[in-house]
Amino acid sequence: MTDAAKKVMGQIDIDPRKNGGGSLRRPRGERKYGILRLTKLGGKGGYGKSKLAAAARHNLRERDAPNARPEDRDRNIYLAGAKTARDLMKLWEELAPEKVRTNAVHALEYVL
């Protein structure tokens, strides 16, 4: 049975130099990685629009965020889309269908 599994799955190499683990990690300044976070905005109870508006106010720095430095606000770069939460909600109202389910996902928030 073990030989059959090895034929299907192959041999696992536990050498840390080949799989990125162990004590041979690069120093902190030399590491290269990316982070992608996806969040659904909307959901139960019909609070989807309010969750969307709250996320927009937070992301666009229209409300205080304890982890954000206010002096860096002018460094934000808007690549596309609405520049204020109010503009975002107007855009959502224009694009949304007439009838939206109470448990619908109103938007997907990507953070890279």
N, C-alpha and C positions, 0 to 999 in steps of 0.2 A: 504493500500500500504506500509506503514512504517513497519508493522508487517511482511509482505512478504519479504521485503529487509533484515530485521534483521534475518529472518530464513535462508536466503541464505548467507549473509555476516557475520553474527554473531554480537555480541556486541563489540563495540570499548571501550577499557579500557583506560581512560585518566590519570590514576594514574602514575606520573612520576617515581615512584620507580619500575614500571613494564616495562615501555617502554624506559628507558634510557634517558629521557629528564628531563628538569626542573633543579632545584637547587641542586639536589642530585648527580651531576656528580662527578666522582672521581677526585682527584687532578691531575695536569698535569703529574707528575712523575709516577703515577700509571696507567695511561690510556694505553690501548693496542689496537692498530689498525694497519691496513696495507693499502697500497695504490697500486693500479694497474692502469697504464696508457697505453693505446694502441694507436699507431699512424700508419696510413698507409703511406708508403713512395712510392711515384710515383704520377701518375695522369696526368692531362691535359698538353698538349703542348710538350710531349716527353721529359720532364726533369726528369724522374724517376731515371735514373742512377746517375745523378748529385746530386739529393736529397739524394739518398742512400749513395753516397760517402761523402757528407757533414755531414750527420748524423753519419757516421762511424768515420770521423775525429774528430767530437765533442765528441762522446762517448768514443773513445779510447784516448782522450786527445792529439791528434796530432796538434790541433790548440788551441789557447788561448780561454778559456771560462771564462767570468768575474765572474762567481759564483763558480769557482773551485780554490782550493788552490794548487799551483804548488808543494809545499813541500810534499803534500800527494799523488802525482802521483805514487810513488814507493809502496804504500800500495794497489794499485789496484790488484784484483785477477781475473785471466782469467780462467773461469771454462771450457769453450769449445769454439771451433771455432777459427776464425782468430784473430791474435794479432795486426794486422795493417790494415789500410783502404785499402791499395794496395792488401793485401792478401784476404781481404773480396771481393773486386771487381773481382779478379781472380776467386775466388770460385763462385761468382754469374754468371760470364761469362760461366763457365763450366756447371753449373746446369740449366741455363735459356734455354728456347726453342730458336730455330733459329729465329723465327719471334715473336716479342713482340709488342703488340698494343701500340699506343702512350698514351692511357689513362689507361694503366695497372697499377695495384698495384705491385711494384717490391719487396716489403718486408713489414713485419709487425714489428714494434718496440715495445717491451714490456719493461716497466720500473716498477720494483717492489720496 
